[in-house]
C-alpha cells in the first residue's frame, strides 16, 4: 500500500490551531499544550479529513468513544471501521492519515488526549499498562455500564476544566480514574487488538526514527541497528511497504523541514543549512535544487519571503 510522502508530527495545540483557522467553534471543548477534551469528535474528524493528504504522527495518546454511527480511519497504515459503543485507544506516536477519514451521517463521539508530560505528573509511581510503549492501539466494545461511566467522566472532566482550568489535583484524579478504568477493560481481555502486520509495525517504527534522526543520521545501517534488523532486510522491507527507499524517506523528511524553514521562518539559507547539518550552504543549495527542481531562494521568493 502506497502512503503519503510527508509524515509530520502533530501536537494537541496544532489541532486546536487548525480548528480555529477553519473557523470551527471550539468553545464547548478544551485545548491546551498538554490536554484536549473534545465534546463533538465529528467536527474534529471532518476538519482533519480536509486539511490535506499527508499522514501525520500524533505526539500524544488519544482515547475516543463512538456514541453513534460509524467512522473509518487509517491507523499505522491500515484501515479500520468503528461503530456505536466502540472505544478506540491510540498510543503516543501513532501514525494516522486524515485523508482516509470517512464518517457516517449520524456519527457522533467524544475524545480525550493527554500529553506524555502531563501523564507523568498524573502517574508518578505506577502507570496503567495501556500507557506502556508495547501497547500501540486497541479497541473495546463497551457495555452500557462502561458507556455511562466514561461519558459521565468525560463530561465532568470537561465541565470542571472549563470552569477551573487544568491545574491541580482534581483534574489529575479525574484523568487517572478514566485511564485506570480503560486499563481495567484492557486487562480483562475485552479488547480487540487492531491487526497490523509485522512489516507495517517495523515501517512505522522506521518512520518514527527517521523523523527523529534524519537530519544527522543518513546511513541505512543506523536505522537497521536501532530496529535490530539487517540493513538488507530493512531496505527491502521499506521499499516493499511504501514504494520508496530508505534514502528516499530521509530525503523527503529533510526537504520537508527545509521547505518549512524557508517558507515560515526568517532564517537565512546559510542558517537553515547549518540547522540541517549540511557542510555548507552551497552543498545544501545543490541538494535542494536536485530534489525539488528549484533553488531555496526561488522557493522563498515565490511566496514573497525572499531575503537578499
C-alpha positions in Angstrom: 0.0 0.0 0.0 1.4 3.4 -1.0 1.2 6.1 1.6 1.6 9.8 1.7 5.1 11.2 1.3 5.3 13.7 4.2 4.8 12.5 7.7 4.6 15.4 10.1 4.3 15.4 13.9 1.2 17.0 15.2 0.6 18.0 18.8 -2.7 18.8 20.7 -2.2 22.6 20.2 -1.6 22.1 16.5 -5.0 20.6 16.2 -6.6 23.4 18.1 -4.9 25.9 15.7 -6.2 24.1 12.7 -9.8 24.0 14.1 -9.7 27.8 14.7 -8.1 28.5 11.4 -11.1 26.7 9.8 -13.4 28.9 11.9 -14.7 25.9 13.9 -16.3 26.8 17.2 -14.2 25.1 20.0 -15.9 26.8 22.9 -17.6 23.6 24.0 -14.2 21.7 24.1 -10.9 22.3 25.8 -7.4 22.5 24.2 -4.1 23.3 25.7 -0.5 22.3 25.1 -1.0 19.2 27.3 -4.7 18.4 27.3 -7.5 18.1 24.8 -11.1 17.3 25.8 -13.3 17.1 22.7 -17.1 17.1 23.1 -18.0 16.7 19.5 -15.5 14.5 17.7 -17.3 14.8 14.4 -16.1 18.4 14.0 -12.5 17.4 14.6 -12.6 14.5 12.2 -14.4 16.5 9.5 -11.7 19.2 9.7 -8.9 16.6 9.8 -10.2 14.9 6.6 -10.0 18.3 4.8 -6.6 19.6 6.0 -4.5 17.7 3.4 -3.5 14.3 2.2 -0.4 13.8 4.3 -0.1 11.3 7.1 0.8 12.6 10.5 2.4 11.3 13.7 0.3 12.2 16.8 2.6 13.0 19.6 0.1 12.3 22.4 -2.2 9.3 23.2 -5.8 9.5 22.0 -8.9 8.0 23.6 -12.0 8.1 21.5 -15.5 6.8 22.1 -18.1 6.4 19.3 -21.6 7.4 20.6 -23.4 6.7 17.3 -22.8 6.0 13.6 -19.6 4.7 12.1 -16.2 6.1 11.3 -13.4 4.6 9.1 -9.8 5.7 10.0 -6.4 4.8 8.8 -4.1 4.0 11.7 -0.5 2.9 11.3 -1.2 2.5 7.5 -4.2 0.2 7.9 -7.9 1.0 7.6 -10.3 0.2 10.5 -14.0 0.9 10.9 -15.6 1.6 14.3 -19.2 1.9 15.3 -21.6 2.8 18.2 -20.2 1.7 21.5 -16.6 1.2 20.4 -13.7 2.7 22.3 -10.5 3.3 20.4 -7.2 3.8 22.2 -4.2 5.1 20.2 -0.9 5.3 22.0 1.6 8.2 21.6 3.4 8.4 18.3 0.6 6.7 16.3 0.5 7.4 12.6 -2.8 8.5 11.1 -3.9 9.6 7.6 -6.6 12.3 7.8 -7.4 11.9 4.1 -8.8 8.4 4.8 -11.3 9.5 7.4 -14.9 8.6 6.5 -17.9 9.4 8.7 -21.5 8.3 8.5 -24.1 11.0 8.6 -25.2 10.0 12.1 -21.7 9.9 13.5 -21.0 11.3 17.0 -18.4 10.7 19.6 -16.0 12.3 22.1 -12.3 12.2 22.7 -9.6 12.8 25.3 -5.9 13.4 24.6 -3.2 13.9 27.2 0.5 14.6 26.6 3.2 12.3 27.9 4.5 15.2 30.0 1.1 15.6 31.8 0.7 11.8 32.2 4.0 11.7 34.0 2.6 14.1 36.6 -0.7 12.1 36.9 1.1 8.7 37.3 4.2 9.4 39.4 4.7 5.9 40.7 2.7 3.2 38.9 1.2 3.7 35.4 -1.6 1.8 33.7 -0.4 -0.9 31.3 -2.1 0.8 28.3 0.4 3.7 28.6 3.4 1.4 28.1 5.2 1.6 24.7 4.2 -2.0 24.0 0.6 -1.0 23.6 0.2 0.7 20.3 -3.6 0.6 19.7 -6.7 -1.4 20.6 -10.4 -1.1 20.6 -13.1 -2.2 23.1 -16.8 -2.8 22.6 -18.3 -1.1 25.6 -21.1 -2.4 27.7 -24.0 0.0 28.7 -22.4 0.5 32.1 -19.0 1.2 30.5 -20.5 3.8 28.2 -22.4 5.5 31.0 -19.3 5.7 33.3 -17.0 7.0 30.6 -19.4 9.5 29.1 -20.2 10.9 32.6 -16.5 11.0 33.5 -15.6 12.8 30.3 -18.4 15.4 30.7 -17.5 16.0 34.3 -13.8 16.5 33.4 -14.7 18.9 30.6 -17.1 20.9 32.7 -14.6 21.2 35.6 -11.7 22.3 33.3 -13.8 24.9 31.5 -14.7 26.4 34.9 -11.4 26.0 36.8 -8.6 25.2 34.4 -6.4 22.1 34.2 -4.1 22.8 37.1 -4.5 21.0 40.4 -5.0 17.5 41.8 -8.7 17.3 40.9 -8.0 17.2 37.2 -5.2 14.7 37.6 -7.5 12.4 39.7 -10.2 12.6 37.0 -7.8 11.7 34.2 -6.3 8.9 36.4 -9.8 7.4 37.0 -10.6 7.3 33.3 -7.2 5.8 32.4 -7.4 3.1 35.1 -10.9 2.3 34.0 -9.9 1.7 30.4 -6.8 -0.2 31.6 -9.2 -2.5 33.5 -11.1 -3.2 30.3 -7.8 -3.9 28.6 -6.6 -6.2 31.4 -9.9 -8.1 31.3 -9.2 -9.0 27.7 -12.3 -7.4 26.4 -10.2 -5.6 23.9 -9.7 -6.2 20.2 -6.1 -5.8 19.2 -6.1 -3.9 15.9 -4.3 -6.2 13.5 -1.2 -4.7 12.0 1.4 -6.8 10.2 5.0 -7.1 11.4 6.1 -5.3 8.3 3.7 -2.4 9.0 4.9 -2.1 12.6 8.5 -2.1 11.5 7.8 0.5 8.9 6.0 2.7 11.5 9.0 2.3 13.8 11.3 3.3 11.0 9.3 6.4 10.2 9.4 7.5 13.9 13.2 7.0 13.9 13.6 8.8 10.6 11.6 11.8 11.9 13.9 12.0 14.9 17.3 11.3 13.3 17.1 12.0 9.6 18.9 15.4 9.8 22.0 13.8 11.5 21.9 10.1 10.5 21.9 9.4 6.8 23.1 5.8 6.8 20.8 2.8 6.4 22.9 0.8 8.9 22.0 3.3 11.7 18.2 2.6 11.4 18.8 -1.2 10.8 20.8 -1.4 14.1 18.1 0.5 16.0 15.5 -1.9 14.8 17.6 -5.0 15.3 17.5 -5.9 11.6 20.0 -6.4 8.9 20.5 -3.4 6.5 19.5 -5.6 3.5 16.2 -6.7 5.1 15.3 -3.2 6.3 16.0 -1.8 2.8 13.8 -4.4 1.2 11.0 -4.0 3.8 10.8 -0.3 3.5 10.6 -0.4 -0.3 8.0 -3.2 -0.3 5.8 -1.5 2.2 5.9 2.1 0.9 7.2 2.0 -2.6 10.1 4.3 -1.6 13.7 3.6 -0.5 15.1 4.4 2.9 17.2 7.2 1.3 14.0 8.5 -0.4 12.3 8.8 3.0 15.2 10.5 4.6 15.5 13.0 1.7 11.7 13.6 2.0 11.9 14.5 5.6 14.9 16.8 5.2 13.4 18.6 2.2 10.1 19.0 4.2 11.9 20.6 7.1 13.9 22.8 4.7 10.7 24.0 3.0 9.1 24.7 6.3 12.1 26.8 7.4 12.2 28.7 4.1 8.5 29.5 4.0 7.7 30.0 7.7 10.9 31.5 9.3 13.2 34.4 8.6 16.3 32.2 8.8 18.9 32.7 6.1 19.7 29.9 3.7 23.1 29.6 5.5 21.3 29.2 8.9 19.0 26.6 7.5 21.9 24.7 6.0 23.6 24.7 9.4 20.4 23.5 11.2 20.1 20.6 8.8 23.7 19.6 9.3 25.0 20.3 5.7 28.7 21.1 5.4 28.0 24.5 3.8 25.2 26.5 2.1 26.4 25.7 -1.4 26.1 22.0 -0.8 22.6 22.5 0.7 21.5 24.5 -2.3 22.7 21.9 -4.8 21.0 19.2 -2.8 17.7 21.2 -2.5 17.7 22.0 -6.3 18.4 18.4 -7.2 15.4 17.1 -5.3 12.9 19.9 -5.8 13.9 21.4 -9.2 14.2 24.9 -7.7 16.7 26.7 -5.5 15.9 27.6 -1.9 16.0 31.3 -2.8 13.5 30.7 -5.6 11.1 28.8 -3.4 11.2 31.6 -0.8 10.8 34.3 -3.5 7.7 32.6 -4.9 5.8 33.3 -1.7 7.3 36.8 -1.1 9.7 35.6 1.6 12.9 36.4 -0.4 15.8 37.8 1.6 18.7 39.2 -0.4 
